[in-house]
Amino acid sequence: MTAPLRIGVIGAGRVGTVLATALRAAGHEIVAAAGESAASRTRIETMLPGVRVAKPTAVARACDVLLLTVPDDMLGNVVTTLADAGALRAGQHVVHTSGRHGLAVLAPAVAVGARPVALHPALTFTGTDVDLPRLAGCVFGVTAGDAERPLASLLVDDLGGRIMWVPEERRSLYHAALAHGANHLVTLVSQAMEMLAAAGVADSAGPGGVAPADTLRPLLEAALSNALAYGDAALTGPIVRGDVETVRAHLRVLATSTPQDLPSYVAMARATVGRALADGRLEGRRAAEILILLDAVKVTA
């Protein structure tokens, strides 16, 4: 490692405390951290013992690398406030961890001569030491100018991750892909468990019984692994087989048992028809019949 960096953290949430802890373990100095909530202060005490808790402006003035791990919608205001207060300086690296934003949001920092980096870990965080080994091999979506790339590479290397360079104009699309894959997956799995519970699976989850999560786990783990390896070729089930009557039965029972889950089933079924048809695994006539069924469903958002 090169000379240790003097790093400050603003936003001691789940991401900030974990990244700061990992960078500290790699030999860098965490000079100060800012966290307004009681939960943030507890994380600092637990994950970063001995690190000074300070106001955001004091944190920014104390460090050479400023790590901004605040929510997306707050980021622009935080950067503007720090720049207007004179807390940022020329040559200082200002690094944010937002997936959505690129470098444009750091324009107020650039205006005073700071060096911008967007560095987003493609990982979900608990905000505890459980996350630390998960950083190994984690991909970071990074946007940076040529002059800032060495610093970005150093940070990712010391975090144990891998870099994927994301162009500024593609930043939102990059983030949409991650949110669609991870966040919507949680919604989808939760709905599937809800349907199983409505089917009576939860009633048998006592001693010797099987809970909805246990029912789904081997199926979903295999499906996820196959999808990541083979893409659309991993599709199985009634739609890719063209089982029109099975889809019809699904729609009927969802409408009466868990109608709140019907809109997402219809949306995902329609998308699956399109992908199976394009992949050549679903015959056109069967696809048309399934789409007629889906189009006839009355759903409310």
HUQUI-V757008 format. One record per run of one state. SS is the DSSP state (@ for helix, = for strand, . for the rest). FROM is the first residue (numbers start at 0). LEN is the number of residues. Records with the same first field share a line. If there is no record, write none. Layout:
SS->FROM-LEN + FROM-LEN
//
This chain:
.->0-5 + 10-3 + 25-3 + 34-3 + 47-4 + 53-2 + 62-2 + 68-3 + 84-8 + 96-7 + 111-3 + 121-7 + 131-1 + 135-3 + 144-1 + 159-2 + 165-2 + 198-2 + 204-7 + 234-3 + 241-2 + 257-1 + 278-5 + 296-5
=->5-5 + 28-6 + 51-2 + 64-4 + 92-4 + 114-7 + 138-6 + 161-4
@->13-12 + 37-10 + 55-7 + 71-13 + 103-8 + 128-3 + 132-3 + 145-14 + 167-31 + 200-4 + 211-23 + 237-4 + 243-14 + 258-20 + 283-13
//
